[in-house]
């Protein structure tokens, strides 16, 4: 079977099974969070390491010639920082692998690294080393670690996908849909208006919500994920991991204002609910905690729905009158 | 300028400068070993994390259709374990990025992961997660961490490239040249004889010398590197980092026995001294310590030369009568 038929998540499931079979299913006692959350977590002596990896491939995740190399470098760091933020942690050390064809210009790669350095400085990340390899197209693969505290019982104090309970409220940072809209503007050759340029920027230079994630954790919130695959899809990951369902109020969604200027209302809703790469945080917890969080952080926080008791793990997008809305599938399956 | 004109090490130097400029050259106090050794090292609370990354790209580092997928998976872990071993440490946690075209067979990727799992079990590595991305060719990128103890002054107790002193002896584990010879046998379509098959195996399923590295560190040896680019080239890295030179006695080199059966003596010497991907360890230290090490480990250890006081950092390959031998350039520049 081709991996395109299995899809990204089907393949990951199979590969995880193969690994478990070879290892006889034994995971060491120090591994606190394994495959299946925004980042892995393992215990050191008196704290824990949080680690994640994300890769950008030319012609898959960015368009050489249209995306400035500096932005590719920035984004390669920012998307990884977003995963660490989604665990409620601060990032610290990175390793970078750069794949490149032998005939690429050194200046372009130096621009890419300037973007890496700019983002590293912005988020307090130290690049500790890496690897340069020849490859048919440029790719940049980043591994990023962060630090988590341990609870009294030796478990890591982090935001998990599995921390949602029926009755919890669901909130998102910032605005939704701009990055996916920016990609569409880029692909159709747009970008003349200020709104269109704003959307392109949001696609090429996403911002990771570290302050929101770490503050949420400090306040006692224990469930979060970053929105990389699209709101509904990432919320579905939470529902599956937590064995719950979710209702989202469509009129509450913080649809990006530039997006609303450039796209029709139905398209704007579809991009906000289903478009990927926003890198906003989705946080789940008690209403009072989310209210307190909203007051403490600089970025807007909007409550958009509620967790339900539902062992079928349904995620429903509802109108104000409670009717279900069907959206065209807009999530990212990176292998489809 | 094309990166092929700069070469791998020229490019890495430039990218490192770009990063330093963006970061204003500030490295945090917790970073103990940065860019330029076999692995990076940073301090946790009471120990240190050692981290490395290495990537295998189809048609660059392996040949789809000729290299079994299981061996690609094995090697992707083993080459990273070798870097951790070269720091004198045990490996523990890995993250894996798998790049693949959408039309590749899932069975092949499962075989690759079976090899990953086999190697992980063999070396005591736990795969904690990773990423699957679409790419024009298959690549597998592994990040591996290990653990180091701290000295009383808060520095990491590891093997460094910068630890060589004039008068130290130079030793290597195992035998040299088999992996590079195996690649040549593979490329010319050989592999019928037992010796040829042995060489191919050594290229496709290298073994990392964790016992030798960790025992060396325990004995008080403080300088090591793994032989991935070729003996002379990797020794040159040590000489540059330690501000010394080196003399190697060609007749002392433990040239692989299968290699001597398949290739002419001059070629065998060139492959042993210059061929890459042996993943043996090169260890530098006092003669008595190296002798003690040789007695304690299961793999053969051979003294092949001596560190010299030489601020030009020359690495000389000498005959028994002390004459210099010039070899064709056989090191690996991955961008050339």
Interface residues (C-beta under 8 A of the other chain):
Chain A: X1 X2 X3 X4 X5 X6 X8 X11 X12 X14 X15 X18 X19 X21 X22 X23 X24 X27 X28 X30 X31 X34 X35 X36 X37 X39 X40 X42 X44 X45 X46 X47 X49 X51 X52 X53 X54 X55 X57 X59 X60 X61 X92 X93 X95 X97 X98 X99 X100 X102 X103 X104 X105 X106 X107 X109 X110 X113 X114 X116 X117 X118 X120 X121 X126 X127 X128 X129 X130 X131 X132 X133 X134 X135 X136 X137 X139 X141 X143 X145 X334 X335 X336
Chain B: X1 X2 X3 X4 X5 X6 X8 X11 X12 X14 X15 X18 X19 X20 X21 X22 X23 X24 X27 X28 X30 X31 X34 X35 X36 X37 X39 X40 X42 X44 X45 X46 X47 X49 X51 X52 X53 X54 X55 X57 X59 X60 X61 X92 X93 X95 X97 X98 X99 X100 X102 X103 X104 X105 X106 X107 X109 X110 X113 X114 X116 X117 X118 X120 X121 X126 X127 X128 X129 X130 X131 X132 X133 X134 X135 X136 X137 X139 X141 X143 X145 X334 X335 X336
